[in-house]
Amino acid sequence: MKDVPTRNQPESVRKPIVLRQPGQEAAKTSAESGSSPSPGGAESDIQRLREEVANCHQSLEQWTHAEVEWNQQRRLFQIMTDNVSDLIVLLDHQGHRTWSNPAYSHLMGYSTEELAGTYALAEVHPDDQAHATEALNLTLQQGSTQQAEYRVQQKDGGWVNLQTETIPVHDPGGRVESVVLLAVDTTENKKLEEALALASTKATAAALVEGMARDFDQILTNVVGNLTIAKNLNGPHNAIAVRLNEMERSLQRARDLIEQMFSITPEQAQPKVRVALEPAVQEAVSDVLRGTMIRAEYLFPRNLPEVDIDQEAFSHAIRNIVTNSVEAMDKGVVRFSAENIPHTQFSYRPDLPLKVGDYICLHIQDQGHGISEKALPRVFEPYFTTRSGSQGLGLTTALSSIQRMGGTILINSTPGVGTTISLYLPVATGAAPAAVPASTLSQSDALATSISRPGTGAIPRPGGGTGALPKLTYATSAMPLPGHKRRILLMDDEQMILDIVSRMLGHLGYEVTTCTDGSQAIAAFAKSKSHAEPFDVVMMDLVIPNGVGGQDAVHTIKKIDPGAKVIASSGHLEHPVMLDHKAFGFNAVLEKPYKLEKLQQVIEAVINAPAA
């Protein structure tokens, strides 16, 4: 072997092994105890022979005793090496395997006979070959104990990580006669380290993404508001309207992206509904496969238990997964199947990072090109993608959504064959969750087009045209008296939002008073009551950095007037108030960015609502 430069090596607790020649000590003892032959006579020869026979008998007894001890030690050695989890291999002076324990042969997938006589580093990963060879050469050539970590390939093609130590065995002349290779399988530890690193990366990315998304959401509110006003002023039947509709669709895609970015943020409680799994899946899948050459097959067992899910987030997760399948296939079939996973099976499924319980597993199997072994561990990383033009957030947001529902996602893929994604959801237990109020639904579930004000007739739709969507109707009692405008108190810490929302409300015929803090809103509301000119509706942003937010101010306003009608507004869909506004004293909620029709719809609904 070629000389390899010496490197600094941590001091090992294991020292080189030195072998003594068999019988060396016995010969020495015999030589010391033997006497010089005495000269002359037959008696002296007989005496000498008797002494030699006695010595031979003594040596034979020693050898017999030694053999018994050796057999006992060999049996003890075999018991230990057969039952330890550590990997032990004996190499000759050229690095070839001469013996290995069962743990090593079992891990590698070869029998002991298949491994005997083969080079110890034959299965080492090409990227780790130089490092592993250097460590073995240093042991063979310099007789020093070395440590190394590298990957080796098993018989079935899989890879495992080994932490190894090579210990030289010296002959009486001081030369390296053989090497003992000790190794520990660190594959699972490596996976855990990678998972912890990924979790840390996701936490950091989540904080960064959340901050950016909130800033972008504020800007989007301004743009959407101005666009909505422009559409209503312009009318639906001209070339400008077509461009405005295109802008609106682009803004909706931007809004969808913001929702995906928010879904990466830390876990929060989400509103859930109890549903049957198959219809929920079919509804989400139909939108994605429409217009493609790919069809869906559903194989769901009868009497499948129901699940409690955040229906919008679940539908979004399914659409993201199926979209990936569609992009990986030109044509073919995507199969959807489900199975029960009772809690009794968890002892056989250590790969499931879930609490013990009853689950439903939804399998989504496509016939695409599959995912490479190198890319597979990274598919859930934010912004990781193997396709140009992709955002790399689909599977990240899908996993985040399913985890919030108490489940998880596992992926199995074979390049050239296809990918199977398995979603695990807990079986519904106890009473069904309360229905989600309509006012808490996401903006994506609200009307997607501008709705004309009462009396304008046609309803413009994206891309031009009218019809299909229902008009908003208003009760006569909700309309203000002639010459009297509904008064709205608007509170938000962003001056840009105050400006645009004031214009939107003014366009709808409301009189608007603005303020930037909850304490100012309380003062303005109290003043209006004392002057007998109360506000019909109070709209307040929930979160005011370094100030009084709407969540705190609403209690004081309700004390001043228990019948006050207060709307909470926020772009934070996961905020507790947005999930259950009545529990915090609000009459309704509005999600940012505002759209003109949604703004009017919620305000009029609050005004028309009977007093509590």
Long-range contacts (C-beta under 8 A, 24 or more apart in sequence): 1-94, 1-95, 1-137, 1-140, 1-141, 2-137, 3-137, 3-141, 4-133, 4-134, 4-137, 4-138, 4-141, 6-138, 6-142, 7-134, 7-138, 9-138, 9-144, 9-145, 9-146, 9-147, 10-147, 12-145, 12-147, 12-165, 12-167, 14-145, 14-165, 14-167, 15-145, 16-143, 16-144, 16-145, 16-167, 16-168, 16-169, 16-170, 17-167, 17-168, 17-169, 17-170, 17-180, 18-170, 18-171, 18-172, 19-169, 19-170, 19-171, 19-172, 19-177, 20-172, 21-172, 24-172, 26-59, 26-62, 26-63, 30-55, 30-59, 85-185, 86-182, 86-183, 86-184, 87-162, 87-181, 87-182, 87-183, 87-184, 87-185, 88-180, 88-181, 88-182, 88-183, 89-120, 89-180, 89-181, 89-183, 90-178, 90-179, 90-180, 90-181, 91-120, 91-136, 91-166, 91-178, 91-179, 91-180, 91-181, 92-178, 92-179, 93-140, 93-175, 93-176, 93-177, 93-178, 93-179, 94-140, 95-119, 95-120, 95-121, 95-136, 95-140, 95-179, 96-120, 98-178, 104-183, 107-154, 107-160, 107-185, 108-152, 108-154, 108-155, 109-154, 109-155, 109-156, 110-155, 120-181, 123-152, 123-153, 123-154, 124-150, 124-151, 124-152, 124-153, 125-150, 125-151, 125-152, 125-153, 125-159, 127-151, 132-164, 135-164, 135-166, 136-166, 136-179, 139-166, 139-167, 139-168, 139-176, 139-179, 140-168, 140-176, 140-179, 141-176, 143-168, 143-170, 143-174, 143-176, 144-168, 149-186, 160-185, 160-187, 161-185, 161-186, 161-187, 161-189, 161-190, 162-186, 194-377, 198-380, 198-381, 201-381, 202-264, 202-381, 202-382, 203-266, 205-264, 205-382, 206-264, 206-265, 206-266, 207-265, 209-261, 209-264, 209-265, 209-382, 210-261, 210-262, 210-264, 210-265, 212-261, 213-258, 213-261, 213-262, 214-571, 214-572, 216-254, 216-258, 217-258, 217-571, 217-592, 217-593, 218-494, 218-496, 218-497, 218-571, 218-592, 219-496, 220-251, 220-254, 220-255, 220-258, 220-593, 221-497, 221-500, 221-501, 221-571, 221-592, 221-593, 221-594, 222-496, 222-497, 222-499, 222-500, 222-593, 223-251, 223-593, 224-248, 224-251, 224-593, 224-594, 224-595, 225-500, 225-501, 225-503, 225-504, 225-593, 225-594, 225-596, 226-500, 226-503, 227-251, 228-450, 228-504, 228-595, 228-596, 228-597, 229-503, 229-504, 229-507, 229-596, 231-450, 231-460, 232-450, 232-452, 232-453, 232-507, 232-596, 236-458, 236-460, 236-464, 236-466, 237-464, 241-460, 241-464, 242-463, 242-464, 245-460, 245-461, 245-462, 245-463, 245-464, 246-463, 248-449, 248-450, 248-462, 249-462, 249-463, 252-444, 252-448, 255-443, 255-444, 255-593, 256-444, 257-391, 257-393, 258-571, 259-316, 259-442, 259-444, 259-573, 260-391, 260-393, 260-397, 261-393, 262-572, 262-573, 262-574, 263-313, 263-316, 263-397, 263-400, 263-401, 264-382, 264-393, 264-396, 264-397, 264-400, 265-574, 267-403, 267-404, 268-404, 268-574, 269-574, 269-576, 269-579, 270-310, 270-313, 270-404, 270-405, 270-574, 270-579, 271-310, 271-433, 271-436, 271-440, 271-579, 272-308, 272-309, 272-310, 272-405, 272-433, 273-308, 273-309, 273-310, 273-311, 273-432, 273-433, 273-435, 273-436, 274-306, 274-307, 274-308, 274-428, 274-432, 274-433, 275-306, 275-307, 275-309, 275-311, 276-304, 276-306, 277-304, 277-306, 277-307, 277-338, 277-360, 277-362, 277-425, 278-304, 278-338, 280-309, 280-311, 280-314, 280-315, 280-318, 281-318, 281-336, 281-362, 283-315, 284-314, 284-315, 284-316, 284-318, 284-319, 284-322, 285-318, 285-319, 285-322, 285-334, 285-336, 287-319, 288-319, 288-322, 288-323, 288-326, 289-322, 289-326, 289-334, 292-326, 293-330, 293-331, 293-332, 294-325, 294-326, 294-329, 294-331, 294-332, 294-333, 294-334, 295-333, 295-334, 296-333, 296-334, 296-335, 296-336, 297-333, 297-334, 297-335, 297-336, 298-336, 298-337, 299-335, 299-336, 299-337, 299-338, 300-336, 300-337, 300-338, 301-338, 301-339, 301-340, 304-338, 304-340, 304-360, 305-340, 305-358, 305-360, 305-427, 305-428, 306-427, 306-428, 307-360, 307-405, 307-425, 307-426, 307-427, 307-428, 308-405, 308-426, 308-428, 308-432, 308-433, 309-405, 309-425, 310-401, 310-404, 310-405, 312-441, 312-442, 312-444, 312-445, 313-401, 313-404, 313-405, 314-401, 314-402, 314-405, 316-397, 316-398, 316-401, 317-397, 317-398, 317-401, 317-402, 317-423, 318-364, 318-398, 320-394, 320-395, 320-397, 320-398, 321-364, 321-394, 321-395, 321-398, 321-421, 321-423, 322-364, 323-394, 324-394, 324-395, 325-364, 325-366, 325-368, 325-419, 327-368, 327-387, 327-390, 328-366, 328-368, 328-369, 328-370, 328-419, 329-366, 329-367, 329-368, 332-366, 332-367, 333-367, 334-364, 334-365, 334-366, 334-367, 335-363, 335-364, 335-365, 335-366, 336-362, 336-363, 336-364, 336-365, 337-362, 337-363, 337-365, 338-362, 338-363, 339-363, 340-427, 341-424, 351-410, 352-408, 352-410, 352-424, 353-408, 354-406, 354-407, 354-408, 354-424, 355-406, 357-426, 357-427, 358-426, 358-427, 358-429, 359-407, 359-424, 359-425, 359-426, 359-427, 360-424, 360-425, 360-426, 360-427, 361-422, 361-423, 361-424, 362-422, 362-423, 362-424, 362-425, 363-420, 363-421, 363-422, 364-420, 364-421, 364-422, 364-423, 365-418, 365-419, 365-420, 365-421, 366-418, 366-419, 366-420, 367-417, 367-418, 368-418, 368-419, 369-415, 369-416, 370-413, 370-414, 370-415, 370-416, 370-417, 370-418, 370-419, 371-411, 371-413, 371-415, 371-419, 372-415, 373-415, 376-411, 376-413, 379-411, 380-409, 437-581, 437-582, 439-581, 439-588, 439-589, 439-590, 439-602, 439-605, 440-578, 440-579, 440-580, 440-581, 440-589, 442-573, 442-591, 443-591, 443-593, 443-595, 443-598, 446-591, 446-595, 446-597, 446-598, 447-595, 447-597, 447-598, 447-601, 449-597, 450-595, 450-596, 450-597, 451-596, 451-597, 451-600, 451-601, 453-508, 453-600, 472-597, 472-600, 472-601, 472-604, 474-604, 474-608, 475-608, 477-608, 478-604, 478-607, 478-608, 480-509, 485-509, 485-510, 485-511, 486-510, 486-511, 486-536, 486-537, 486-603, 486-607, 487-511, 487-512, 487-513, 487-528, 487-533, 487-534, 487-535, 487-536, 487-537, 488-512, 488-513, 488-535, 488-536, 488-537, 488-538, 488-539, 488-603, 489-513, 489-514, 489-515, 489-521, 489-524, 489-525, 489-528, 489-535, 489-537, 489-538, 489-539, 490-514, 490-515, 490-539, 491-515, 491-516, 491-517, 491-518, 491-520, 491-521, 491-538, 491-539, 491-540, 491-541, 491-550, 491-553, 492-516, 492-540, 492-541, 492-569, 493-517, 493-541, 493-544, 493-545, 493-547, 494-541, 497-541, 497-592, 501-539, 501-594, 501-599, 504-594, 504-596, 504-599, 505-599, 507-596, 508-596, 508-599, 508-600, 508-603, 510-603, 516-544, 516-547, 517-544, 517-547, 517-548, 518-544, 518-547, 518-548, 518-549, 518-550, 518-552, 518-553, 519-547, 519-548, 519-553, 521-550, 521-553, 521-557, 522-548, 522-553, 522-556, 522-557, 522-560, 525-557, 525-560, 525-561, 525-564, 526-560, 529-560, 529-561, 534-561, 535-564, 536-565, 536-607, 537-565, 537-566, 537-567, 537-603, 537-606, 537-607, 538-564, 538-565, 538-566, 538-567, 539-566, 539-567, 539-569, 539-590, 539-603, 540-566, 540-567, 540-568, 540-569, 541-569, 541-570, 542-568, 542-569, 542-570, 542-572, 542-575, 542-577, 542-578, 543-570, 543-572, 543-575, 550-577, 550-586, 551-577, 551-584, 554-584, 554-585, 554-586, 555-585, 558-585, 563-611, 563-612, 565-606, 565-607, 565-609, 567-602, 567-603, 567-606, 569-594
